[in-house]
């Protein structure tokens, strides 16, 4: 059960995959909410 084992957490970290033993991010945008910039109205001359 080392880094080459696809079913273990270490193996999934090395391979860069996700699964039951290493769940991935469910909703990546929920943690970092985008900051909405206030729209500045155009100047009328």
GUVOKOL-659449 format. One record per residue: residue in one letter; x, y, z of N, C-alpha, C, CB in turn; residue number from 0. Coordinates in nm, 2 decimals. Glycine has a CB too. Example, Ala and Ser with C-alpha at 12.3 -4.5 7.8 and 13.67 -1.06 7.14 Angstrom:
A | 1.32 | -0.57 | 0.78 | 1.23 | -0.45 | 0.78 | 1.32 | -0.33 | 0.78 | 1.13 | -0.45 | 0.90 | 0
S | 1.28 | -0.22 | 0.71 | 1.37 | -0.11 | 0.71 | 1.29 | 0.00 | 0.79 | 1.41 | -0.06 | 0.57 | 1
***
This chain:
X | 0.08 | -0.12 | 0.00 | 0.00 | 0.00 | 0.00 | 0.09 | 0.12 | 0.00 | -0.10 | 0.00 | 0.12 | 0
X | 0.14 | 0.16 | -0.11 | 0.23 | 0.27 | -0.12 | 0.18 | 0.37 | -0.22 | 0.37 | 0.23 | -0.16 | 1
X | 0.27 | 0.44 | -0.28 | 0.23 | 0.55 | -0.37 | 0.18 | 0.50 | -0.50 | 0.35 | 0.64 | -0.40 | 2
X | 0.21 | 0.37 | -0.54 | 0.16 | 0.32 | -0.66 | 0.02 | 0.25 | -0.65 | 0.26 | 0.21 | -0.71 | 3
X | -0.03 | 0.24 | -0.53 | -0.16 | 0.18 | -0.51 | -0.27 | 0.28 | -0.55 | -0.18 | 0.13 | -0.37 | 4
X | -0.35 | 0.26 | -0.65 | -0.45 | 0.35 | -0.70 | -0.57 | 0.37 | -0.60 | -0.50 | 0.31 | -0.83 | 5
X | -0.58 | 0.27 | -0.51 | -0.70 | 0.27 | -0.43 | -0.68 | 0.35 | -0.29 | -0.75 | 0.13 | -0.40 | 6
X | -0.55 | 0.38 | -0.27 | -0.52 | 0.45 | -0.14 | -0.51 | 0.60 | -0.16 | -0.39 | 0.40 | -0.08 | 7
X | -0.52 | 0.67 | -0.05 | -0.51 | 0.82 | -0.05 | -0.38 | 0.87 | -0.11 | -0.53 | 0.88 | 0.09 | 8
X | -0.27 | 0.80 | -0.06 | -0.14 | 0.84 | -0.12 | -0.12 | 0.82 | -0.27 | -0.03 | 0.76 | -0.04 | 9
X | -0.18 | 0.70 | -0.31 | -0.17 | 0.67 | -0.45 | -0.25 | 0.77 | -0.54 | -0.22 | 0.53 | -0.48 | 10
X | -0.36 | 0.81 | -0.48 | -0.45 | 0.91 | -0.56 | -0.38 | 1.05 | -0.56 | -0.59 | 0.92 | -0.50 | 11
X | -0.31 | 1.09 | -0.45 | -0.24 | 1.21 | -0.45 | -0.13 | 1.21 | -0.55 | -0.18 | 1.24 | -0.31 | 12
X | -0.06 | 1.10 | -0.56 | 0.05 | 1.09 | -0.66 | 0.00 | 1.09 | -0.80 | 0.13 | 0.96 | -0.63 | 13
X | -0.11 | 1.02 | -0.82 | -0.17 | 1.02 | -0.96 | -0.24 | 1.14 | -1.00 | -0.26 | 0.90 | -0.97 | 14
X | -0.29 | 1.22 | -0.89 | -0.36 | 1.34 | -0.92 | -0.51 | 1.31 | -0.95 | -0.30 | 1.41 | -1.03 | 15
X | -0.56 | 1.20 | -0.89 | -0.70 | 1.17 | -0.91 | -0.78 | 1.18 | -0.78 | -0.71 | 1.03 | -0.98 | 16
X | -0.91 | 1.17 | -0.80 | -1.00 | 1.18 | -0.68 | -1.09 | 1.05 | -0.68 | -1.08 | 1.31 | -0.68 | 17
X | -1.15 | 1.02 | -0.56 | -1.24 | 0.91 | -0.55 | -1.29 | 0.90 | -0.41 | -1.16 | 0.78 | -0.58 | 18
X | -1.33 | 0.78 | -0.37 | -1.39 | 0.77 | -0.23 | -1.29 | 0.79 | -0.12 | -1.45 | 0.63 | -0.22 | 19
X | -1.17 | 0.74 | -0.14 | -1.07 | 0.76 | -0.04 | -1.01 | 0.90 | -0.04 | -0.96 | 0.66 | -0.06 | 20
X | -1.03 | 0.97 | -0.15 | -0.98 | 1.11 | -0.16 | -1.08 | 1.19 | -0.23 | -0.84 | 1.12 | -0.23 | 21
X | -1.18 | 1.24 | -0.16 | -1.29 | 1.32 | -0.23 | -1.23 | 1.45 | -0.28 | -1.40 | 1.34 | -0.14 | 22
X | -1.28 | 1.49 | -0.39 | -1.24 | 1.62 | -0.45 | -1.33 | 1.73 | -0.40 | -1.24 | 1.61 | -0.60 | 23
X | -1.30 | 1.85 | -0.45 | -1.38 | 1.97 | -0.41 | -1.52 | 1.96 | -0.48 | -1.31 | 2.10 | -0.45 | 24
X | -1.62 | 1.96 | -0.39 | -1.76 | 1.95 | -0.45 | -1.80 | 2.07 | -0.52 | -1.86 | 1.92 | -0.34 | 25
X | -1.78 | 2.19 | -0.46 | -1.82 | 2.32 | -0.52 | -1.70 | 2.42 | -0.50 | -1.95 | 2.37 | -0.46 | 26
X | -1.61 | 2.43 | -0.60 | -1.50 | 2.51 | -0.58 | -1.53 | 2.66 | -0.56 | -1.40 | 2.50 | -0.69 | 27
X | -1.64 | 2.71 | -0.62 | -1.68 | 2.85 | -0.62 | -1.75 | 2.88 | -0.49 | -1.77 | 2.88 | -0.73 | 28
X | -1.79 | 2.78 | -0.41 | -1.87 | 2.82 | -0.29 | -1.77 | 2.87 | -0.18 | -1.94 | 2.69 | -0.23 | 29
X | -1.65 | 2.83 | -0.18 | -1.55 | 2.88 | -0.08 | -1.50 | 3.02 | -0.12 | -1.43 | 2.79 | -0.07 | 30
X | -1.47 | 3.04 | -0.24 | -1.42 | 3.17 | -0.29 | -1.53 | 3.24 | -0.37 | -1.29 | 3.16 | -0.37 | 31
X | -1.60 | 3.32 | -0.31 | -1.71 | 3.39 | -0.38 | -1.64 | 3.51 | -0.46 | -1.82 | 3.45 | -0.29 | 32
X | -1.68 | 3.52 | -0.58 | -1.62 | 3.63 | -0.66 | -1.67 | 3.77 | -0.61 | -1.65 | 3.61 | -0.81 | 33
X | -1.58 | 3.86 | -0.60 | -1.62 | 3.99 | -0.55 | -1.67 | 4.07 | -0.67 | -1.50 | 4.06 | -0.48 | 34
X | -1.79 | 4.11 | -0.66 | -1.85 | 4.19 | -0.77 | -1.81 | 4.33 | -0.76 | -2.01 | 4.17 | -0.77 | 35
X | -1.75 | 4.38 | -0.87 | -1.71 | 4.52 | -0.87 | -1.84 | 4.61 | -0.90 | -1.60 | 4.55 | -0.97 | 36
X | -1.84 | 4.72 | -0.83 | -1.96 | 4.81 | -0.86 | -1.94 | 4.88 | -0.99 | -1.97 | 4.92 | -0.74 | 37
X | -2.04 | 4.88 | -1.07 | -2.03 | 4.94 | -1.20 | -2.04 | 5.09 | -1.19 | -2.15 | 4.89 | -1.29 | 38
X | -1.95 | 5.16 | -1.25 | -1.95 | 5.31 | -1.24 | -2.02 | 5.36 | -1.36 | -1.80 | 5.37 | -1.23 | 39
X | -2.12 | 5.44 | -1.34 | -2.20 | 5.50 | -1.46 | -2.11 | 5.59 | -1.54 | -2.32 | 5.57 | -1.42 | 40
X | -2.12 | 5.58 | -1.68 | -2.04 | 5.66 | -1.77 | -2.08 | 5.81 | -1.75 | -2.07 | 5.62 | -1.91 | 41
X | -1.97 | 5.89 | -1.76 | -1.99 | 6.04 | -1.74 | -2.05 | 6.10 | -1.87 | -1.86 | 6.11 | -1.71 | 42
X | -2.15 | 6.18 | -1.85 | -2.21 | 6.25 | -1.96 | -2.16 | 6.39 | -1.97 | -2.37 | 6.25 | -1.95 | 43
X | -2.11 | 6.42 | -2.09 | -2.05 | 6.56 | -2.11 | -2.14 | 6.64 | -2.20 | -1.91 | 6.55 | -2.16 | 44
***
